[in-house]
């Protein structure tokens, strides 16, 4: 049964592990400004309370877009754009 909390976890495309709870830090495949690449991140509630979060790119050629949302999970698409 979910706990009355606003805790959350993160899952990365292609990775069977999820965070929080996994020992190693999450790591996306490398992105660069010369090759087109898409990947997604899913952020999900681990408790019963809603969660609020922000995902930002640290490079101007990475576009961050909310792709899908349910009551407890949000999928965020990360894609490179040509610089």
C-alpha positions in Angstrom: 0.0 0.0 0.0 1.4 3.4 -0.9 2.6 5.7 1.9 1.0 9.1 2.6 4.0 11.0 1.2 5.1 13.0 -1.8 8.2 10.8 -2.5 9.0 10.1 -6.1 11.1 7.8 -8.2 12.8 8.1 -11.7 13.1 5.5 -14.4 15.2 6.0 -17.6 14.5 4.6 -21.0 16.3 1.3 -21.5 17.3 0.8 -17.9 15.6 -1.8 -15.7 16.6 0.1 -12.5 14.6 2.9 -10.9 15.6 5.6 -8.5 15.1 6.2 -5.6 16.2 2.9 -4.1 19.0 1.9 -6.6 22.6 2.2 -5.4 24.1 3.7 -8.6 23.2 7.2 -9.8 21.0 7.4 -12.9 22.7 8.1 -16.2 21.3 8.8 -19.6 23.1 7.9 -22.8 25.4 10.8 -24.0 23.8 13.6 -26.0 25.7 15.8 -28.4 24.8 18.7 -30.8 25.8 16.8 -33.9 23.6 13.7 -33.8 19.9 13.4 -33.4 18.9 11.5 -30.3 15.8 11.0 -28.3 15.3 9.5 -24.9 12.7 9.6 -22.1 12.6 9.8 -18.4 9.6 8.8 -16.3 9.0 10.4 -12.9 6.5 8.6 -10.7 4.9 9.0 -7.3 5.9 6.5 -4.6 3.4 7.8 -2.2 -0.2 9.0 -2.3 0.4 12.7 -2.5 0.9 14.6 -5.8 4.5 15.5 -6.7 5.9 18.6 -8.3 9.2 18.6 -10.3 11.1 20.4 -13.0 13.5 18.9 -15.6 15.8 21.3 -17.3 18.5 20.8 -19.9 22.0 22.1 -19.3 22.6 22.7 -23.1 20.5 24.9 -25.4 20.3 22.1 -28.1 18.5 19.7 -25.8 14.7 20.1 -25.9 12.7 18.9 -22.9 9.0 18.2 -23.5 6.3 16.5 -21.3 5.2 13.5 -23.4 2.5 11.9 -21.3 1.0 12.2 -17.9 -1.2 10.0 -15.7 -2.3 10.4 -12.1 1.0 9.1 -10.7 3.5 9.1 -13.6 4.9 11.7 -16.0 7.0 10.8 -19.1 9.4 13.5 -20.2 11.0 13.4 -23.7 14.5 14.6 -24.2 15.6 15.3 -27.8 18.6 17.0 -29.4 18.0 19.9 -31.8 20.5 21.0 -34.4 22.6 23.8 -33.1 
